Amino acid sequence: MTAMGVIGYAAAPSLPPIGDPTEEAQTAFTLSLGQFPLGSDALNAVMLTDSRGLSASLLPRLEGPSAATGTTLTAAEAQAMMQRAAGAAHSVSYSGRQSFLAYRNGRTVVAQVDVDARAGQGSQVMVNNQTGQQLLKRFSPALISSRVVDDELLDLLERNYRLSGTRGSGVAGRNATVVAATRGDTHSVAARWWIDDATGIVLWQETYDSSGSVDLSFGFTSVSVSHRHSILQHLPPRLAVPRTSTSLTISSAAELNASGWSCFRHLAGLSLVRIRSDRAGNPDTVHLVYSDGLSTVSVFQQRGQLAAVPKDSSWDDTLGAHVRRGASGVATWQSGETVFTVVTDGSPGLLTEAVRSLPHDRATMQTTLDRIKAGWAGILADVKG
């Protein structure tokens, strides 16, 4: 009996240890954003950079866009401008320097970002802090864009916000048209994009909180546009590829829920737009992406036991999670047999709402007898084939 107990106990499945999941979750998030029609290479790079090196006490003087003084666009014309910007992101080569400024929980994140994007090849991005120190240099390969997917995400933006626009602005010496997204409930401006009149690329972008204050502001201070598709030389390291390389359809949500994953069609007011996993059947890792066309939330779930406190995070009792705040907000916690990591480019309030909407179950504790039974169940299942 003792021998049988020892064998069953040893054969019982145990949860694999999960180290710090932050880097992989953030990489999966930024790669997903890179597939969005209005995704920004600069924003993605800054989110992957250690925010401690980008914290600033003195604000730089931003060489931002000029005010729009021209004619007003109709809603249809504003939508057409956004569709043009989505197409230009895949077809226009450009290089230049961008200024980046974000306000996060009383902290200010400042960066200078050098971008060299080649249509059909990818983007080389270098992030520097205020003193000019290089903190990150990466290459992101061009991803295949689907017009159907682009239209779907732009439709989300148009359904959740009212689009308007004005001609006659300028950024970095180039003529631009400003498109604004206005919230339907408060009629406050949520975001603005300055779109190049000549090519359609986004030259500057800003997002605003509910009070109208700038939350995020970044764009070109100098830019050169080319329609030639030359090859980038001496490429820096590529972004790491997360294990969630298998794409699933949105209709898979019900099956994943039945298998114990938390796969809601809506989260924190955002719609489910992407599902990826480490394999098609019986996955161990699931990655969900939610968006309203402007803000995005990523939910990275792994079967296992969190074995280490995520780097540079602090425990938040109100959220029941380890939280790290920088250009992106990140929260990690254990719920039952699953480790959750939530990443967002949205406001701190959006991170809070998303984390609170997901499970925070106690970890299940097996008794010795339960473990022996589970071990022998597995042994018998293997014998039966």
C-alpha positions, 0 to 999 in steps of 0.5 A, spaced: 500 500 500 505 504 501 509 503 495 502 504 491 501 511 494 508 513 493 508 511 485 501 515 485 503 521 488 510 521 484 506 520 478 501 525 479 501 531 474 503 538 477 503 545 475 509 547 471 512 553 474 511 560 470 517 565 471 516 572 469 511 572 464 511 580 463 516 580 457 513 574 453 506 578 454 508 584 452 512 582 446 505 578 444 501 584 445 506 589 441 506 584 435 498 584 435 498 591 435 503 591 429 498 588 425 493 593 427 491 598 421 494 604 425 499 601 429 505 605 431 512 602 431 514 608 435 509 606 441 510 599 440 518 600 441 517 604 447 512 599 451 518 594 450 523 599 453 525 599 461 520 605 463 525 607 468 530 609 463 525 613 460 522 617 466 523 624 466 522 630 471 523 636 466 518 636 460 522 637 453 519 642 449 515 638 444 516 640 436 508 638 435 503 639 430 500 646 428 493 648 429 488 646 423 485 652 420 482 649 413 476 646 411 472 641 415 471 634 413 464 631 413 464 624 417 465 620 410 471 624 408 474 623 415 473 615 415 476 615 408 482 619 411 483 613 416 482 608 411 488 612 407 492 612 413 491 604 414 493 603 407 499 607 407 502 604 413 503 598 409 505 601 402 510 607 404 517 607 406 519 613 411 524 614 416 525 620 421 525 622 428 519 622 433 518 625 440 514 621 445 511 623 451 506 619 456 503 621 462 502 615 467 500 615 474 503 621 476 509 619 472 512 622 465 515 618 460 519 621 455 523 618 449 526 620 442 525 614 437 528 613 430 524 609 425 526 607 419 520 603 415 521 600 409 514 597 405 514 590 405 520 589 409 519 591 416 521 597 421 528 598 424 526 602 431 531 605 436 529 608 442 533 613 446 532 617 453 533 624 454 540 624 454 541 621 448 542 614 451 540 608 447 535 603 450 533 599 445 534 597 438 530 592 434 527 590 428 520 588 426 518 584 420 513 587 416 506 583 417 501 580 412 495 585 412 488 583 410 484 588 408 478 585 411 481 585 418 483 592 417 476 594 415 474 590 421 478 594 426 476 601 423 469 599 423 470 598 431 473 605 431 467 608 427 462 604 431 465 607 438 467 614 436 464 619 432 470 621 427 471 628 424 476 632 421 480 639 419 484 640 413 490 645 414 495 643 419 502 641 419 507 636 422 515 637 421 514 641 415 509 637 411 502 639 410 497 634 414 489 633 415 487 632 423 482 627 424 479 627 431 475 621 434 470 624 439 466 619 445 459 618 444 457 619 451 461 625 453 462 628 447 469 629 449 475 628 444 479 621 445 484 622 440 487 625 434 491 623 428 495 628 423 495 625 417 500 627 411 496 630 405 501 627 400 502 620 402 497 618 408 502 616 413 500 618 420 505 624 422 503 625 429 498 622 434 495 624 441 490 621 446 486 624 451 483 622 458 476 623 460 477 630 462 481 632 456 488 632 458 493 629 454 495 622 456 499 620 450 503 625 445 508 622 439 510 624 432 515 626 427 519 632 428 523 630 422 521 625 417 523 623 410 518 619 405 520 615 399 516 610 395 522 606 393 523 599 397 530 599 398 533 594 403 535 595 410 542 593 412 545 591 418 539 589 421 539 589 429 536 583 433 528 581 431 523 581 436 522 575 440 517 570 437 512 568 443 509 561 443 502 563 441 503 562 434 497 559 432 491 563 430 484 561 432 477 564 430 473 568 434 468 563 434 473 558 438 471 563 444 466 558 447 470 552 446 476 555 450 471 557 455 468 550 456 475 548 457 476 552 463 479 558 459 477 565 460 475 567 453 469 573 454 467 576 447 467 583 451 472 585 456 472 592 459 467 595 454 472 592 448 470 587 443 474 581 442 478 581 436 484 576 436 485 569 439 492 566 439 494 560 442 501 555 443 497 550 439 490 548 436 488 543 440 488 543 448 493 549 449 497 551 455 497 558 453 492 563 450 492 570 448 486 574 447 486 581 444 480 586 445 479 593 442 474 598 441 479 601 435 483 606 439 485 602 446 487 595 446 487 590 452 491 584 451 490 578 456 495 572 456 493 566 460 498 560 462 497 554 465 501 553 471 504 556 477 507 563 478 514 562 481 517 569 481 514 576 482 514 580 475 520 584 474 519 592 476 512 590 479 509 592 485 503 588 489 496 592 488 491 590 494 485 593 490 487 589 484 490 583 487 495 583 482 503 585 481 502 591 477 508 595 473 506 602 470 510 605 464 508 607 457 504 600 457 500 598 464 501 591 466 498 586 471 500 579 473 496 574 478 495 567 479 488 565 479 486 557 480 491 554 475 492 559 471 497 565 470 494 572 468 498 577 465 494 583 462 497 589 458 494 595 455 496 601 451 490 605 454 489 609 461 490 606 468 482 606 469 482 601 463 487 596 466 483 597 472 477 595 469 480 589 465 483 586 471 477 586 475 473 583 470 477 577 470 477 571 475 481 571 481 480 564 484 484 561 490 489 556 488 487 549 489 490 545 494 490 538 493 490 533 499 495 527 499 490 522 497 487 527 492 494 527 489 495 519 489 488 518 486 490 523 480 497 520 479 493 513 478 488 516 474 493 518 469 497 511 469 491 507 468 489 512 462 496 511 459 495 503 460 488 504 456 491 508 451 
